[in-house]
Amino acid sequence: MSSKVEFLYLQQEDCIKAGGLDMAGCMKATERSFFLHGKKAFIQPGKPVIRWGGPETEETTGRIMSMPSYLGGQEYEEELKERDLLGPVNTSGIKWIPSKPHNPSKYNLPRANAVITIVDPDTLMPVCIMDGTVVSAMRTGAASGVAAKYLANPDSKVMGLVGASVQGKTQAMAIKAGVPSLEVLKVFDINRATSEKFVEEMKDQLGMELVVVDSAEEAFRGSDVISTATMAKEPYVKAEWYKEGALHCEISFWDTPAEALKIMDKVVVDDWYQVSHHGVDVSYRAVRDGVISEDKILGNMGDIVVGNIPGRQSKSERIFFNPIGMGIHDLSEAFRVYENAKEMGIGRKLPLWENPALV
């Protein structure tokens, strides 16, 4: 009986060939993980984080996060198919994601990189080791897209985007997919050249009129949906910038001051345990510091997806979506790419061993 173990290795180019930049597919995979989260068909420990200082140093010195998770779904196979959410996962994986803010300027490298491992559910041996950088960027955008699908006013016309780098692009792609009625995107980046580059690269992809604006305030005012995706080190958002009925997806940590959450009718997270465990997001800090009561945290997005709790209940509600980012999103999207790669014959088989030295 052979004891050889091998796994499929997918470098970043392989992931792209296998549909890694397909936002429609990523949205389905991400909504699948929200659905299974709402159904409690997951295991997701709190993220271990390596920091060289306190939480605030993540945006300056950097960090390394490790995100293990399990997703099931077999008992919800029919409902997943009815919802067009790709089917069960029924396995485990882990994302290892270091982030160094000086990488782009100092080394011409991405700020964050990631490696994802998916295991065989029976033996727990690795079946795939893959680049996770594309998966991570896409699923982060897709989380906001799914939130916008359920929490934005369905007739929203104007989106504001603060932060026009890689994550700004996936935010715009996903939110447009979640709210097809959007017609105008106002984009602001502290570096105007980055905004202009965004418009040039995305003008043919988004199906919206793209407008470069001169301030974050201009991006916010009058916008039905807002996304902030920045490396801000201190808050700059003002509560009076929000129009009635706005949805704000804050995926970074320091854009919005805790006090601004007072005007929100609802605050939604992806996983309140994870948000509290990490201890950085503004929703957690606002509760911790007594700015808002924990009752204002409506709950987890997965519970809205499966119908356990209501999402938007009126056109006038201001809603704040503040995800920490979940390993189950990475696993669900990585599993989609992995399955595509197998079907398409993409990637390389590499041995872990021919025969184990220690049994």
Secondary structure as GFF3:
##gff-version 3
##sequence-region A 1 359
A	DSSP	beta_strand	5	10	.	.	.	ID=ss1
A	DSSP	alpha_helix	12	17	.	.	.	ID=ss2
A	DSSP	alpha_helix	23	38	.	.	.	ID=ss3
A	DSSP	beta_strand	42	43	.	.	.	ID=ss4
A	DSSP	beta_strand	49	51	.	.	.	ID=ss5
A	DSSP	three_ten_helix	55	59	.	.	.	ID=ss6
A	DSSP	beta_strand	63	71	.	.	.	ID=ss7
A	DSSP	three_ten_helix	74	76	.	.	.	ID=ss8
A	DSSP	alpha_helix	77	82	.	.	.	ID=ss9
A	DSSP	beta_strand	91	99	.	.	.	ID=ss10
A	DSSP	alpha_helix	103	107	.	.	.	ID=ss11
A	DSSP	beta_strand	115	119	.	.	.	ID=ss12
A	DSSP	beta_strand	126	131	.	.	.	ID=ss13
A	DSSP	alpha_helix	133	151	.	.	.	ID=ss14
A	DSSP	beta_strand	158	162	.	.	.	ID=ss15
A	DSSP	alpha_helix	166	178	.	.	.	ID=ss16
A	DSSP	beta_strand	184	188	.	.	.	ID=ss17
A	DSSP	alpha_helix	192	202	.	.	.	ID=ss18
A	DSSP	beta_strand	209	212	.	.	.	ID=ss19
A	DSSP	alpha_helix	216	220	.	.	.	ID=ss20
A	DSSP	beta_strand	225	228	.	.	.	ID=ss21
A	DSSP	three_ten_helix	239	241	.	.	.	ID=ss22
A	DSSP	beta_strand	247	250	.	.	.	ID=ss23
A	DSSP	three_ten_helix	258	263	.	.	.	ID=ss24
A	DSSP	beta_strand	266	269	.	.	.	ID=ss25
A	DSSP	alpha_helix	272	278	.	.	.	ID=ss26
A	DSSP	alpha_helix	282	288	.	.	.	ID=ss27
A	DSSP	three_ten_helix	294	296	.	.	.	ID=ss28
A	DSSP	beta_strand	297	300	.	.	.	ID=ss29
A	DSSP	alpha_helix	301	306	.	.	.	ID=ss30
A	DSSP	beta_strand	319	321	.	.	.	ID=ss31
A	DSSP	alpha_helix	327	344	.	.	.	ID=ss32
A	DSSP	beta_strand	348	353	.	.	.	ID=ss33
###
